[in-house]
Amino acid sequence: MTVMEVGYDQARHLIMAHHYAHRMPTIQRAFALLENGEQVGVVTFGPPASPQVKISMFGRGWIGTVLELNRLVITTKTKNAASLLVGAAIRRLGKIPLVSYADQGAGHVGYVYQATNWNYGGESKPRTDIASEDGKHSRHHGGDPSKRQDRSAKHRYWLCRDKVLVKACLWQKLPYPKGETRRHE
């Protein structure tokens, strides 16, 4: 298996076909996993969905970059393919602080982050969003402000490969969560 950096269109193909959200995030960097010359995985990184993430992570004075691992798709059954892809991508990104979320509502615990030595920062708060007619996230599909839908808490993971930034990070390092996880086919 090999990992290579790819463009938006190469990442989009697998994400739209196989990721449970079926929508594209903002992507700054994307990496593909190739098995026998065929693309069998993709991981993408982009700016966090909320600028508040950077502030909560390092404080208001932080002017550096923070990227969010915002999509991960694996279509092969090869053992450890996800952690191989994520680990290789992290090494290529260098010392940029990273954040990602494991969606409990989608059956995710975050074992790939645990396997690649991310820190666990606890759960986000459950929220409600404006309900859209098609059940998708209202930020992307409009909706009726008088109707609300629940959004599950997510496990929050973070990674800093720079010792100075690890000390500067305001988020805690907590024990990893455990539980059943569900693979999306």
N, C-alpha and C positions, 0 to 999 in steps of 0.2 A: 504494500500500500504506500502511496505517496501523497503528499500534501502540497498544493500549489495555490498561490494567490490568484484569484479570478475577479472578473468584472461583475457589474450589476446583473447583466443579462444571464450570465452563467449561474449566478446565485439564485436569481428569480425563478428559473425553471423548476428547481427542486422545492423551493419554498412554497410556491403557489400550488404545486402538485401534491405536496406531502405534509406541510406544516399545519397543525390543527387550527391556527388563526386564519389561514388563507388570505393574508394580506401582507404587503411589503412594508418593512420599517425603513427608516432612513439609514442608509448604509455608507460607511466610509471605507471599510476594509472587509473583504470576503475571502475565505479560503475553502478550497474544495478538497475532498478526499477522493482519490482515484484508486480503483481496484481493477487490475487487469485492463487499464486504459479507460475504464468507464467511471463516470462521476457517480459516487454512491453516498456522498455526504457534502454538507456545506455548513459553515459557521460564519456568521456575520457580526460586525461590530459597528456601532454608530453612536451618536450623541445620546445621552440618557433622555428618556421621554419627558422628564421634567428637569428644568434647570435647578430646582431645589435639591436634587440628588447631590450635585457637586458641593453645594453649600452645607448640606447635612454631613457630608463625608469629610470635608476639610475646612469648613468655615467660610465666612463671607469674603475673606481676603484671598481666597484661592483663585489664581488666574490661569492655572494649568489645565491641561486636557484630562478628562475622564471619559472613557468609552464604556458603553454597555454592550455586553454580548446579548444581542437581541433576537437572534434566530439560530437554531441548531436543528439540522435534519440529517438523519442517517437512514439509508434504505437497505444497507447490507445487514446480514445476520452475523457477520464476523465479530467475534468477541473483542471487546475493548476498542471498537472502531471509534466511538464517540470520544473517549478520553484521548485516544491517539490524535484525532483531529484537533480537539480543543488544546491539548498540550503543545502541539506543533504551532498552532496559530498564536498562542500566548508567547512562545519564544520569539516568533517573528515580529510581534508587536513591541517588543522591548520592555521598557520600564513604565509604560503608560498605566495609570491606575485603571482598574476594571471593576465593573459591577454587573451582576446579573440576578435574575429572579427565577425561581422554580415555582410554577403556578400550581398550587395545591388543588385548585378547582379542576385542573386538567390531569390530576393524578401524579404530579411530579414532586419529588423530594429533593432532587439536586445531587444525585449520586455522582454525576459526571464532574461536578464542581469539587466534591469531596475527593474523588479519585485524582484530580489535578491540583490538589492542595490549595484551594481557595479558602478564605476565612468565612465563617458563618456569622452573619450579623443580626439574626433574629427574623421575626416575621413582620411584614408590612401590615398595616391596619386594614381590616376588611372595609370596603367602601360601597357606596351606591352611586350609580351613574344614571344619567338620563336614559330611559329605555328607548331603543329604536324598534321600528316595526319588524325588522328582520332578525332581531336578537343579537346583532353584532354590536360592537362597542360604539357608543353614541358619538365619541370624538370623531369617528370615521364615517358615520352614516346618518348624522342628524338625529332627530327624535323628538319626542313629546316631553317637554320639561315637567309636566304635571305627573308623569309616570316615571318610576324609578326601578332599577334592577340591581341586584346585589352583585358585587365583585368580590371574589374570595381573597383571603390573605395569601401573600406569596412569601416563600422563603427567600431571604436576601443574602446574597454571597458577594464578597469583595476580594480583590487581589491587588496587592502592590508588590512589585518585584524590586523596589528601591527601599532600602532600610530606613532612610530618612522619611520617606512618605509613609511607611508602616507606622512609625512613631507619631507622625502628624495626623494620621487618620483618627477621626472622632468616633468611629463606629467600634463597637465591642467585638471581641473574638469570643464566640460562644460555642458550646459543644454542638456537634453536628446533629441534625434531626435524623430520625430513622423512621421507617414505615414502608408500606407497600408503594410501589411505583408502577405506573402504567405506560406501556409503549404505544405510541400512536402509529398505526399502520397506514 
